[in-house]
Amino acid sequence: MTHTELTSTFSGPIDLGIIGGTGLYKLDCLEPIAIIPAMQTPWGTTSSPITISKFIGNNDFHVAFIARHGVNHEYPPTKVPFRANMAALKNLSCKAVLSFSAVGSLQEKIKPRDFVLPQQIIDRTKGIRHSSYFNDEGLVGHVGFGNPFSESFAKYIYKFKDSLENFETNEPCTLHYDKDLTVVCMEGPQFSTRAESKMYRMFGGDVINMSVIPEAKLARECELPYQMICMATDYDAWRDNEEPVTVETVIGHLTNNGRNANSLASKIIMEMAQGLPEFMLTGDGLRDSMKMSISTKPEAMSKETLSKLKFLFPNHW
């Protein structure tokens, strides 16, 4: 069945949502069964159509893919419709969200082509991205974000740490994971100055990208276990003995990282399809966490905003 013959609707629940590049749509273990046109949500339209695939051999396990920057990479980091993307995955009843992102390395130990499972975030965006479903007038919500990623999800992924390799040299690439690994999120679209890159190292940053904020914040507000897999493409700009990062340098590592991302995603999906991990079945401690998050008095709550939130939580309020 070609993509043009696929249905444009899907009514069943989704197990795993994946946000990343278009190459992840074509995993050998998956069969596309629907392509939902860019979904309209109360917070705008998703950045791409949503491809629904089923695991070959298990018709009950389904995955939804969204291209963060659009099918043709037309959305710059600041303009990505993050709220619509995450809202769509929540509305489709995803149980967890796996995200892929290219990053610059801020530490010598994290080499280009290595992958990283961060557990902390330093937000260096400039407040011009829509980062919450609860920031409209008439409805104020406060959300815990001390641990922005799902530790359970990260540990699950780390089981596959030996599956990465440099396909040119056949040497292994490292999958880094510990509880203090930190991703810095900058505004972009320009890369860092050398002074900024050194400052982020002093802050305790390990890698840097332009997309984990507000994606991680919105996943938390949607009560979705969320983990980003960061794929190092360069050493950013902090090395005095090297020229600052260029687009050419980044592109040189993207093909290798794409192959490793496909391999890692395939192994994660194949394992999940044999039986969902506990954190997906239980919600990783996030289920119903938003019910008590609103501090606005009931009589002052915006009916319009509450009606939007029903897209995410039909029965919460």
N, C-alpha and C positions, 0 to 999 in steps of 0.2 A: 504494500500500500504506500503510495507516494504522499508527501505532505499535503498536496492539493486535494487528496481524497480523504484526509482525516476529518473527523467531525470537529465542530467548533464549540461543542459544549461537553461538560463532564459533570456528573452529579454525585459521584462517590467521594468518600474522604481521601485525603492525601496523607501519606505517611511522612515523607521528607520533602522539604522545600530546599532548593539549591539556588543560590544567587551567584552569578559569575559570568564567564564568557560563553560564547556560543559553542565552543568546541566540546563543552561538557554535555551537550545534548545528544551526542552520538556515541554513547557507550554501548559496547557489544552486549552487555547483559540486559539492556533495556530495549523495549519496543515502544516507539511513540504511538499513542492511541488517540490523542486529541491535541489540537492547537487552539487555545482560547484567544481570540483577538485581544489586543491590549485592553485590559479590564478597567472599566470605569468604577471608581470608588468615590466616597464622599471627599477624598483628599486628592482628587485628580486621577489621571490615567497611568497605568503601569508603564515602565520604560520599554517594555517589549511585549509581544504576545507571550502567553504562558504555555509551554509545551508540557503536556501530561504524558508520562510514560509508565509502562508496567514492567515489572521484573519478569524476564522470560523464565518460565517454570513456576511462577507464583503469581497468579492473576490478582491476588489480593493486596500486593504491595505496589504502591504507586508513588511516583516522584513528580514534583512540579519544578520546572526550570524557568528562571527569569534572567535575562541579560541585563545586568545593572546599568550599563551605559548605552543600552539599545542594541539592536541587531547589527547596526552599522557603526557602533561606537559614536553615536551622535550627541550624547549627553555628557557635558563636562562635569567634574565632581560636584561643583556647587549646584548644578541644575538637575541632578538625578532626582526623580520623583520618589524619594525614599519612603515617604508615608504611604503612597499608593502601593508600592511594591510589597511592603510588609503587611499592609492591610489586606491585600489580595491573598497572600499566603495564609493569613489567619482566617479569612473568610472561607477559604477552601479546606479548612479544618486540618492544616498541617500540624504535625506533632512535634516537629523540631525544624530548625533552619541551619543549613550548612552553607557557609559563605567562603568564596575564594577571592583573594586579592593579591596583586603584585605589590611588593614593598621594597623599600631601600633598607639596607642593613646599617645599623648604627654601632655594631660591635664586630670586632675582628673574628670572633668565633662563629658568627653567622655568615657563611660564605654565599656569594651568588649561586643560585640553584638549590640552596638549602630551603626547607620549609619550616615554619614556626607556628606553634599553637599558643598565641598570647593569652594571658589571663587578666591583664590590666590594661587600661587605656589612659593616655594623657591627651586631653582635648585642646588642640590649638587651632580649631576652626574659629570663625569670626562672628558667630551668632547670626549669620545670614541664611542658614539652612533651617528648614522647618524640622524641629527635632522632637516634637511631642504631639500626641493626640489630645492633650489636656491643657493647651495654652491659649485657647479661645476665651474671650470674656464670658463670665457666667458659669465657668466650671474650672476649678483649680484642683489639680491632682498632683500628689507628691509620690514619687516612685523610688524605691530602694535600688541603688545602682553600685553598691560597694564592690561587688564582684560581678563585673559586667558580662562575663562569659560563663558558659556551662562547664564546670570542672568535670562533671560526669561525662559529658560529650567529649571533652578533650582527652580524657583517659581512654575512652572508647577508641578514638582515632589513633592514639599513640600506640595501640597494639600493632599497628601496621607500619611501625617506624623503619623496618628493614626493607620496605618496598620501593624506596626512592633510589634513583641512580643517575649518574651523568652518562647520557646515552652516547657521547662522543668518546669517552675514555673507559666506559664500563665500570667506573668506580662508584661507590655508594655516595649518595647525598644524605645529609643529616636531617631528621625531623626533630626539631628542638621543642622541648616542653618542660616547664616548671611553673610553679604558682606565681612567680614574680616577673615572668616575661611580659614586657610592656610594649604595646604599639602606640606610637604617637600619631595622631591624626591632624594633618595640616590642611589648610584651605585649598591650596593649588589655584590654577593648574600649573603654575611655575614650580620647579623643584626648589629645595632649600638653598639659601646662601651657605657658604662654608661656616660662617659664624653661627648661623642658626643650627646647622647640623651639629656643631660642637656643643652648643647649648643643650640640644635635646639629649646628647650623650650624658651631660652633667645632670640632667633631670632624671636619668635612669632609664631612658628609652632604649629599646633593643632593635626595633624596626620602625619604619615610618611609612604611612600611606595617606590616602585622601578620601577614604570611603567608610571606615568603620564607624564614624560618627556622621549621621545619627542612626545608622543601621542598627547598632547594638542597643541603643536607647529604645528604639521603636519595637524591637523584638521583645525587650523586657516589658514594655507597656502592653504588648500583645500576649504576655504570659507564655512566650515561646522559648524553649531552650535554644540557645544560639551559640555557635562557635565559628570563628573565622580561621581559615587556613591561609597563612601568609606565605607568599612565594617570593623569595629574595631574588632581585634582578641585578643589584649593584650595591656598592658601599656608600651610597648617598654622596655627600660632599665633604665629609670631615677629614679625610686623609690628605695631609699636606703634600705628600709626595706623588699625588695623582691629580689628574685633571678632574674638575667637578663632573658629575654625572651628566650624560647626554642621552638623547632619545636613542641614538644608535647603540649605545652601550646596553640600554635596557632591552631593546629588540633582540640583541644577540643571545639573550638567555630565555626569551619567551617561549620558543619552540620546545626546549628541554623541559621547562616548567609546565607547559601545557600537557606534554606526554605524561609527566609524573602526576599532574592533577587528575588526568583521566584514569590512570592506574589506581591512584589512591581512592578516588570517588567510587570506582568499580568495586574495590574490595570492601569499602564501607557498606555500599548498597547490598552486595551479595551476602554479607554477614547479617545485616538488618533483616533481609528478606527471609532468613532462616528462623528468625524470632526477634521481635522488637526488644531493644534493651530496656531496662527498668525505667530509666529517666524519661523515655518517650511514653511509656505506659502511665506513669504517675504525674508527668508534667514537671519533673525535676524540682518540686517544691514551689512552683510558680502558680499553679492552678488556683484560681479565685483570688489571687493576690491583689487584683485591682479593685475588687468590690468595695474595700474600705479605704481606698486611696484618695477619694474626693473629700476635700475639706470645706467646700462651699455648702452653705445651709440649703436644705432641700427646697425651701420656698424661693430661693434665689437662683437655683440651677437653670441654666439655659436649656430650654426644650429643644432648640435646634441642635445644640451640641450633643445632647443626650441621644437624639435621633440618629446622629452620625455614628455614635459609639455602638449603636445596635448592629451596625455592620460588622463590628468586631465581637461584641458580646450581646447576643440577642436577649439573654436572660439575666444579665448582671444588675440592671437598674430598672 
